[in-house]
């Protein structure tokens, strides 16, 4: 896999809506992984206070709250202030160029960019847009090459929509897809 200094970051967020800038972000999880797929390292996993998001004008969407009520995963409205979590996330990221992956950038990365812009004193998002990568694209290529079978990581326990589980699963899926095995 082509890389930027061998460093990749998978990010996943959970929200109470579908529009960046308008809806509450409940949590951010991310994991660093190397381009060889040898290991994942440094899990970032933080819950965000709903109240702190509302201070920046973010709201909850009733349909999304209803959807959450039907999921196996749970969420909390408690957590740390949004600005503090965004600062910590920026400090956690590599100090050099890296690819930032999500499923997909038009959701996770867009939400985070808007949050960075809305939170006074936090600064811009700590990556460049041209380094964003989409998990769905590489999974689609894998499926096309393997007759519709999707890349499934083995031996990974967890629940979908738990962001810490999702980032690990997605990072492994990218690595499996790019290796073609």
Order of alpha helices (4+ residues) and beta strands (2+ residues): beta-beta-beta-alpha-alpha-alpha-beta-alpha-beta-alpha-alpha
